[in-house]
Amino acid sequence: MEATDLLIGYRTNPHVDLYQRGEEAAKLMLEMFEGERPVSYRVRLPLLPVSDTADGARLSLRRAIALGQRHVDASVMNVTVLAGSLC
C-alpha cells in the first residue's frame, strides 16, 4: 500500500462491477488532480475467510463490504475490503 495513492477493489464476486469501479477510480483521481490528498490505512481483520468459494465466505465478505460502504462520506473517499493474499 505504500506505493499506491488509491486502491479500488471489486465489490462483487464474480467480479461484474469492473465498469463501476473504473468510474469510481476515475472520479477519485480527478479529485486528486484538483488537490485532494488521500490518506490510506490498512486494517487486517483475521475474521474474514480467505476462500471466497464457500457460500459462508461470500456472505461474510458481502457483509464486510456493505459495512465499509456505510462509512464512505465527504471525508472518506473509499473503503475497499480484500480477502486473500493481497491483505
N, CA, C and O atoms as a MOPAC input file, in Angstrom:
PM7 MOZYME 1SCF
protein

 N      0.80600 1    -1.19600 1     0.00000 1
 C      0.00000 1     0.00000 1     0.00000 1
 C      0.85200 1     1.26400 1     0.00000 1
 O      0.38300 1     2.33100 1    -0.39600 1
 N      2.07800 1     1.14900 1     0.43400 1
 C      2.93300 1     2.32800 1     0.49400 1
 C      3.15000 1     2.93600 1    -0.88600 1
 O      3.39000 1     4.13800 1    -0.99600 1
 N      3.07100 1     2.13800 1    -1.92700 1
 C      3.35100 1     2.61500 1    -3.28400 1
 C      2.09200 1     3.03900 1    -4.03500 1
 O      2.16000 1     3.32400 1    -5.23100 1
 N      0.95600 1     3.08600 1    -3.36500 1
 C     -0.28900 1     3.43200 1    -4.05500 1
 C     -0.87300 1     4.73400 1    -3.51200 1
 O     -0.69500 1     5.07400 1    -2.34200 1
 N     -1.57000 1     5.44700 1    -4.38100 1
 C     -2.35900 1     6.59400 1    -3.94500 1
 C     -3.81000 1     6.18800 1    -3.73100 1
 O     -4.49300 1     6.72200 1    -2.85600 1
 N     -4.27100 1     5.24200 1    -4.53500 1
 C     -5.63500 1     4.72400 1    -4.43000 1
 C     -5.60800 1     3.21400 1    -4.61000 1
 O     -4.81800 1     2.68400 1    -5.39200 1
 N     -6.46900 1     2.53600 1    -3.88900 1
 C     -6.65000 1     1.10100 1    -4.06400 1
 C     -8.14900 1     0.86500 1    -4.12100 1
 O     -8.84400 1     0.99300 1    -3.11300 1
 N     -8.64300 1     0.52400 1    -5.29800 1
 C    -10.07600 1     0.32900 1    -5.50300 1
 C    -10.30400 1    -1.14800 1    -5.80400 1
 O     -9.84500 1    -1.65500 1    -6.82800 1
 N    -11.00500 1    -1.82900 1    -4.92200 1
 C    -11.26000 1    -3.25500 1    -5.11200 1
 C    -12.67300 1    -3.52200 1    -5.60200 1
 O    -13.55500 1    -2.66800 1    -5.50800 1
 N    -12.86800 1    -4.71900 1    -6.12500 1
 C    -14.20500 1    -5.13100 1    -6.55400 1
 C    -15.12400 1    -5.22400 1    -5.35200 1
 O    -14.66600 1    -5.41600 1    -4.22500 1
 N    -16.41400 1    -5.08800 1    -5.59000 1
 C    -17.41100 1    -5.27600 1    -4.53700 1
 C    -18.32100 1    -6.45300 1    -4.84400 1
 O    -19.26900 1    -6.71600 1    -4.10500 1
 N    -18.04200 1    -7.15500 1    -5.91900 1
 C    -18.88300 1    -8.28600 1    -6.31300 1
 C    -18.01800 1    -9.51000 1    -6.57400 1
 O    -16.83600 1    -9.40200 1    -6.89800 1
 N    -18.63500 1   -10.67000 1    -6.42600 1
 C    -17.98900 1   -11.93000 1    -6.79100 1
 C    -19.06900 1   -12.82700 1    -7.36800 1
 O    -19.96200 1   -13.23700 1    -6.62700 1
 N    -19.03200 1   -13.14800 1    -8.63800 1
 C    -17.94900 1   -12.87000 1    -9.57400 1
 C    -17.81800 1   -11.36300 1    -9.83000 1
 O    -18.75200 1   -10.59400 1    -9.60700 1
 N    -16.65200 1   -10.97300 1   -10.29700 1
 C    -16.31400 1    -9.56000 1   -10.47400 1
 C    -17.00900 1    -8.98500 1   -11.70600 1
 O    -16.44800 1    -8.95900 1   -12.80200 1
 N    -18.23800 1    -8.52700 1   -11.49900 1
 C    -19.02000 1    -7.96300 1   -12.60400 1
 C    -19.13000 1    -6.44200 1   -12.49600 1
 O    -19.84800 1    -5.81200 1   -13.27300 1
 N    -18.42400 1    -5.86100 1   -11.54100 1
 C    -18.52800 1    -4.41400 1   -11.33300 1
 C    -17.29000 1    -3.65900 1   -11.81300 1
 O    -16.93100 1    -2.62400 1   -11.25100 1
 N    -16.64100 1    -4.18000 1   -12.85300 1
 C    -15.43700 1    -3.53100 1   -13.38100 1
 C    -15.71800 1    -2.09900 1   -13.82500 1
 O    -14.95100 1    -1.19100 1   -13.50500 1
 N    -16.79800 1    -1.89200 1   -14.55200 1
 C    -17.12700 1    -0.56100 1   -15.06500 1
 C    -17.35300 1     0.41800 1   -13.90800 1
 O    -16.82700 1     1.53100 1   -13.91700 1
 N    -18.13400 1    -0.00500 1   -12.92000 1
 C    -18.43500 1     0.86600 1   -11.78500 1
 C    -17.17500 1     1.20600 1   -10.99300 1
 O    -17.00300 1     2.35000 1   -10.57200 1
 N    -16.29500 1     0.23100 1   -10.78400 1
 C    -15.05900 1     0.50400 1   -10.03800 1
 C    -14.13300 1     1.39400 1   -10.85700 1
 O    -13.41300 1     2.21700 1   -10.29200 1
 N    -14.14000 1     1.24100 1   -12.18700 1
 C    -13.36000 1     2.12900 1   -13.04700 1
 C    -13.86000 1     3.55600 1   -12.96600 1
 O    -13.06700 1     4.49500 1   -12.89200 1
 N    -15.18400 1     3.72200 1   -12.98000 1
 C    -15.77500 1     5.06100 1   -12.82300 1
 C    -15.38200 1     5.67400 1   -11.48100 1
 O    -15.02600 1     6.84900 1   -11.39400 1
 N    -15.45600 1     4.85000 1   -10.44500 1
 C    -15.09800 1     5.33300 1    -9.11200 1
 C    -13.62900 1     5.75800 1    -9.06500 1
 O    -13.30400 1     6.81600 1    -8.52500 1
 N    -12.75500 1     4.94300 1    -9.62300 1
 C    -11.32600 1     5.26600 1    -9.64400 1
 C    -11.07600 1     6.56200 1   -10.41200 1
 O    -10.28800 1     7.40000 1    -9.97200 1
 N    -11.73800 1     6.73300 1   -11.55200 1
 C    -11.56600 1     7.94900 1   -12.35300 1
 C    -12.04200 1     9.17600 1   -11.57900 1
 O    -11.37600 1    10.21100 1   -11.59000 1
 N    -13.18500 1     9.06900 1   -10.90900 1
 C    -13.71800 1    10.18100 1   -10.11600 1
 C    -12.74500 1    10.56300 1    -9.00500 1
 O    -12.47700 1    11.74400 1    -8.78500 1
 N    -12.21900 1     9.56100 1    -8.30900 1
 C    -11.29600 1     9.84000 1    -7.21600 1
 C     -9.97400 1    10.40800 1    -7.72800 1
 O     -9.36900 1    11.25700 1    -7.07300 1
 N     -9.52800 1     9.94700 1    -8.88900 1
 C     -8.30600 1    10.50400 1    -9.48000 1
 C     -8.50800 1    11.97300 1    -9.83700 1
 O     -7.61300 1    12.79200 1    -9.62500 1
 N     -9.68300 1    12.31100 1   -10.38000 1
 C     -9.97800 1    13.71900 1   -10.68400 1
 C     -9.93400 1    14.56700 1    -9.42000 1
 O     -9.40500 1    15.67900 1    -9.42800 1
 N    -10.49000 1    14.04000 1    -8.33700 1
 C    -10.44400 1    14.76900 1    -7.07100 1
 C     -8.99800 1    14.98700 1    -6.63000 1
 O     -8.66200 1    16.04300 1    -6.09300 1
 N     -8.14500 1    13.98600 1    -6.85800 1
 C     -6.73100 1    14.13500 1    -6.51500 1
 C     -6.07500 1    15.20600 1    -7.37800 1
 O     -5.28500 1    16.00900 1    -6.88200 1
 N     -6.40200 1    15.22000 1    -8.67300 1
 C     -5.84700 1    16.23400 1    -9.57200 1
 C     -6.28100 1    17.63500 1    -9.15800 1
 O     -5.58000 1    18.61300 1    -9.41900 1
 N     -7.44600 1    17.72500 1    -8.50700 1
 C     -7.95800 1    19.01500 1    -8.04600 1
 C     -7.42700 1    19.39100 1    -6.66800 1
 O     -7.81900 1    20.41700 1    -6.11100 1
 N     -6.54100 1    18.57200 1    -6.11700 1
 C     -5.90600 1    18.93900 1    -4.86000 1
 C     -6.17500 1    18.04400 1    -3.66900 1
 O     -5.50600 1    18.17600 1    -2.64400 1
 N     -7.13300 1    17.13900 1    -3.77000 1
 C     -7.38700 1    16.21700 1    -2.66100 1
 C     -6.16800 1    15.33000 1    -2.45200 1
 O     -5.55600 1    14.88700 1    -3.42400 1
 N     -5.81100 1    15.06700 1    -1.22000 1
 C     -4.67900 1    14.20200 1    -0.90200 1
 C     -5.16600 1    13.07200 1     0.00300 1
 O     -5.27100 1    13.24000 1     1.21800 1
 N     -5.45800 1    11.92700 1    -0.59600 1
 C     -5.97300 1    10.81800 1     0.21700 1
 C     -4.90200 1    10.25100 1     1.14800 1
 O     -3.71000 1    10.27000 1     0.84200 1
 N     -5.35600 1     9.75600 1     2.26800 1
 C     -4.50300 1     9.05100 1     3.21800 1
 C     -5.04000 1     7.63500 1     3.30000 1
 O     -6.23700 1     7.43200 1     3.50600 1
 N     -4.16400 1     6.65400 1     3.14000 1
 C     -4.59500 1     5.25500 1     3.13900 1
 C     -4.26200 1     4.58200 1     4.46000 1
 O     -3.22800 1     4.84600 1     5.07300 1
 N     -5.15700 1     3.71300 1     4.87800 1
 C     -4.96000 1     2.90100 1     6.06900 1
 C     -5.24100 1     1.45500 1     5.70600 1
 O     -6.12900 1     1.16900 1     4.90200 1
 N     -4.49300 1     0.56000 1     6.29200 1
 C     -4.77200 1    -0.86400 1     6.11000 1
 C     -5.04400 1    -1.45100 1     7.48000 1
 O     -4.26100 1    -1.28500 1     8.41600 1
 N     -6.16100 1    -2.13600 1     7.57700 1
 C     -6.54100 1    -2.80300 1     8.81400 1
 C     -6.70500 1    -4.27700 1     8.49300 1
 O     -7.50900 1    -4.64200 1     7.63500 1
 N     -5.95400 1    -5.11900 1     9.16900 1
 C     -6.06600 1    -6.56700 1     8.95000 1
 C     -7.12300 1    -7.12900 1     9.89100 1
 O     -7.06300 1    -6.93700 1    11.10500 1
 N     -8.08200 1    -7.82100 1     9.31100 1
 C     -9.14200 1    -8.45100 1    10.08500 1
 C     -8.99700 1    -9.96500 1     9.97200 1
 O     -9.28300 1   -10.52200 1     8.91300 1
 N     -8.56900 1   -10.63600 1    11.01500 1
 C     -8.34200 1   -12.07900 1    10.92300 1
 C     -9.62500 1   -12.89400 1    10.82800 1
 O     -9.56800 1   -14.11800 1    10.70600 1
 N    -10.77500 1   -12.24000 1    10.88100 1
 C    -12.01700 1   -12.98800 1    10.86900 1
 C    -12.56900 1   -13.26500 1     9.47800 1
 O    -13.48900 1   -14.07300 1     9.34300 1
 N    -12.04100 1   -12.62500 1     8.44100 1
 C    -12.54800 1   -12.87400 1     7.09500 1
 C    -11.91900 1   -14.12500 1     6.51100 1
 O    -10.69600 1   -14.25900 1     6.52200 1
 N    -12.73300 1   -15.04900 1     5.99700 1
 C    -12.16800 1   -16.24800 1     5.38200 1
 C    -11.40600 1   -15.90800 1     4.10300 1
 O    -11.79100 1   -15.00700 1     3.35800 1
 N    -10.33100 1   -16.63300 1     3.86400 1
 C     -9.52100 1   -16.39400 1     2.67000 1
 C    -10.24400 1   -16.85400 1     1.42200 1
 O    -10.23100 1   -16.15900 1     0.40600 1
 N    -10.87100 1   -18.00600 1     1.48400 1
 C    -11.53300 1   -18.56300 1     0.30300 1
 C    -12.87700 1   -17.89900 1     0.08200 1
 O    -13.67500 1   -17.76200 1     1.01000 1
 N    -13.12400 1   -17.48800 1    -1.15000 1
 C    -14.44000 1   -16.91100 1    -1.46000 1
 C    -15.28700 1   -17.90000 1    -2.25000 1
 O    -16.25400 1   -17.51600 1    -2.90700 1
 N    -14.91800 1   -19.17200 1    -2.18300 1
 C    -15.66900 1   -20.16900 1    -2.93900 1
 C    -16.81900 1   -20.74600 1    -2.13800 1
 O    -17.77500 1   -21.25900 1    -2.72100 1
 N    -16.75300 1   -20.67800 1    -0.82200 1
 C    -17.83100 1   -21.21700 1     0.00100 1
 C    -18.90900 1   -20.15800 1     0.18900 1
 O    -18.61000 1   -18.96500 1     0.24100 1
 N    -20.15000 1   -20.59000 1     0.29000 1
 C    -21.25300 1   -19.64300 1     0.46200 1
 C    -21.08800 1   -18.80200 1     1.72100 1
 O    -21.37200 1   -17.60500 1     1.70600 1
 N    -20.63500 1   -19.41500 1     2.80800 1
 C    -20.42800 1   -18.67100 1     4.05000 1
 C    -19.38100 1   -17.59500 1     3.89500 1
 O    -19.53300 1   -16.49300 1     4.42200 1
 N    -18.31700 1   -17.90400 1     3.17400 1
 C    -17.25800 1   -16.91800 1     2.94600 1
 C    -17.78300 1   -15.75900 1     2.11600 1
 O    -17.47900 1   -14.60100 1     2.40100 1
 N    -18.56500 1   -16.06300 1     1.09600 1
 C    -19.13600 1   -14.98600 1     0.26600 1
 C    -20.03900 1   -14.08700 1     1.08900 1
 O    -20.00800 1   -12.86500 1     0.94500 1
 N    -20.85100 1   -14.70000 1     1.96000 1
 C    -21.75900 1   -13.92300 1     2.79300 1
 C    -20.97100 1   -13.02700 1     3.74600 1
 O    -21.31400 1   -11.85700 1     3.91100 1
 N    -19.91800 1   -13.55900 1     4.37800 1
 C    -19.08600 1   -12.75800 1     5.28600 1
 C    -18.45000 1   -11.59000 1     4.55100 1
 O    -18.44000 1   -10.46700 1     5.05500 1
 N    -17.92100 1   -11.84600 1     3.36700 1
 C    -17.27500 1   -10.79600 1     2.58700 1
 C    -18.29600 1    -9.75400 1     2.14000 1
 O    -18.01400 1    -8.55600 1     2.17400 1
 N    -19.47500 1   -10.19900 1     1.72200 1
 C    -20.53500 1    -9.27200 1     1.31600 1
 C    -20.92500 1    -8.35100 1     2.47200 1
 O    -21.12100 1    -7.15100 1     2.28000 1
 N    -21.03400 1    -8.91700 1     3.66300 1
 C    -21.38200 1    -8.11000 1     4.84000 1
 C    -20.28400 1    -7.10100 1     5.16100 1
 O    -20.57100 1    -5.94900 1     5.48600 1
 N    -19.02800 1    -7.53600 1     5.07100 1
 C    -17.90900 1    -6.63100 1     5.35400 1
 C    -17.87500 1    -5.48600 1     4.34500 1
 O    -17.62400 1    -4.34000 1     4.72000 1
 N    -18.12400 1    -5.78100 1     3.08100 1
 C    -18.15200 1    -4.73800 1     2.04800 1
 C    -19.28500 1    -3.75400 1     2.32200 1
 O    -19.08800 1    -2.54100 1     2.24200 1
 N    -20.47200 1    -4.27100 1     2.64700 1
 C    -21.61800 1    -3.40100 1     2.93600 1
 C    -21.33500 1    -2.51100 1     4.14500 1
 O    -21.67500 1    -1.32800 1     4.13900 1
 N    -20.71900 1    -3.07000 1     5.17200 1
 C    -20.37600 1    -2.28200 1     6.35400 1
 C    -19.38800 1    -1.17500 1     5.99500 1
 O    -19.54700 1    -0.03500 1     6.43200 1
 N    -18.38300 1    -1.50200 1     5.21100 1
 C    -17.40400 1    -0.49900 1     4.79500 1
 C    -18.03500 1     0.62400 1     3.99700 1
 O    -17.67600 1     1.78800 1     4.17500 1
 N    -18.96900 1     0.29400 1     3.12000 1
 C    -19.59400 1     1.31400 1     2.27200 1
 C    -20.43100 1     2.30100 1     3.07500 1
 O    -20.65300 1     3.42800 1     2.63100 1
 N    -20.89300 1     1.89400 1     4.24200 1
 C    -21.65600 1     2.81600 1     5.08800 1
 C    -20.78300 1     3.93500 1     5.64000 1
 O    -21.30000 1     4.94300 1     6.12300 1
 N    -19.47000 1     3.76900 1     5.57300 1
 C    -18.55200 1     4.77400 1     6.11200 1
 C    -18.04000 1     5.74700 1     5.04900 1
 O    -17.31800 1     6.68800 1     5.37700 1
 N    -18.39800 1     5.53700 1     3.79300 1
 C    -17.97100 1     6.45000 1     2.73100 1
 C    -18.81000 1     7.72700 1     2.82500 1
 O    -20.04000 1     7.68500 1     2.78600 1
 N    -18.12500 1     8.84700 1     2.94800 1
 C    -18.80100 1    10.14500 1     3.00000 1
 C    -17.82400 1    11.21200 1     2.50900 1
 O    -16.84300 1    10.89100 1     1.83700 1
 N    -18.08000 1    12.45800 1     2.83400 1
 C    -17.22500 1    13.54400 1     2.33700 1
 C    -15.78200 1    13.42100 1     2.82000 1
 O    -14.86400 1    13.89800 1     2.15200 1
 N    -15.57300 1    12.78900 1     3.97000 1
 C    -14.21200 1    12.67400 1     4.49400 1
 C    -13.56600 1    11.31600 1     4.21100 1
 O    -12.36500 1    11.15000 1     4.42200 1
 N    -14.34300 1    10.35200 1     3.74000 1
 C    -13.82400 1     9.01600 1     3.40900 1
 C    -14.09700 1     8.76000 1     1.93700 1
 O    -15.24700 1     8.57700 1     1.53900 1
 N    -13.03400 1     8.74500 1     1.11600 1
 C    -13.19100 1     8.59600 1    -0.33600 1
 C    -13.62900 1     7.19200 1    -0.73600 1
 O    -14.44900 1     7.02700 1    -1.63900 1
 N    -13.08100 1     6.17900 1    -0.06200 1
 C    -13.31800 1     4.80300 1    -0.48000 1
 C    -12.99300 1     3.86600 1     0.66600 1
 O    -12.08000 1     4.11800 1     1.45200 1
 N    -13.75400 1     2.77900 1     0.75200 1
 C    -13.42900 1     1.67100 1     1.64700 1
 C    -13.40100 1     0.42500 1     0.78100 1
 O    -14.40300 1     0.07400 1     0.15800 1
 N    -12.25800 1    -0.24500 1     0.74000 1
 C    -12.10300 1    -1.46700 1    -0.04100 1
 C    -11.81400 1    -2.61400 1     0.90700 1
 O    -10.93200 1    -2.51900 1     1.76000 1
 N    -12.55900 1    -3.69800 1     0.75500 1
 C    -12.36000 1    -4.90200 1     1.56100 1
 C    -11.74200 1    -5.95400 1     0.65800 1
 O    -12.30500 1    -6.29500 1    -0.38200 1
 N    -10.58000 1    -6.47000 1     1.05500 1
 C     -9.89600 1    -7.51200 1     0.29500 1
 C     -9.74900 1    -8.74800 1     1.17000 1
 O     -9.48200 1    -8.64200 1     2.36700 1
 N     -9.92200 1    -9.90400 1     0.57700 1
 C     -9.69600 1   -11.16500 1     1.28700 1
 C     -8.70000 1   -11.97700 1     0.48300 1
 O     -8.80900 1   -12.07000 1    -0.74000 1
 N     -7.74200 1   -12.55700 1     1.15700 1
 C     -6.77400 1   -13.38900 1     0.45600 1
 C     -5.37200 1   -12.83500 1     0.51900 1
 O     -5.00600 1   -12.15500 1     1.47800 1
 N     -4.58900 1   -13.12100 1    -0.49800 1
 C     -3.15300 1   -12.82900 1    -0.47600 1
 C     -2.81700 1   -11.34300 1    -0.50500 1
 O     -1.72100 1   -10.97100 1    -0.08500 1
 N     -3.70900 1   -10.47700 1    -0.98000 1
 C     -3.42200 1    -9.03800 1    -1.01800 1
 C     -3.62300 1    -8.36300 1     0.32500 1
 O     -3.24700 1    -7.20500 1     0.50700 1
 N     -4.20600 1    -9.07400 1     1.25100 1
 C     -4.49000 1    -8.46800 1     2.55100 1
 C     -3.22600 1    -8.31900 1     3.33800 1
 O     -3.25500 1    -7.82600 1     4.46500 1

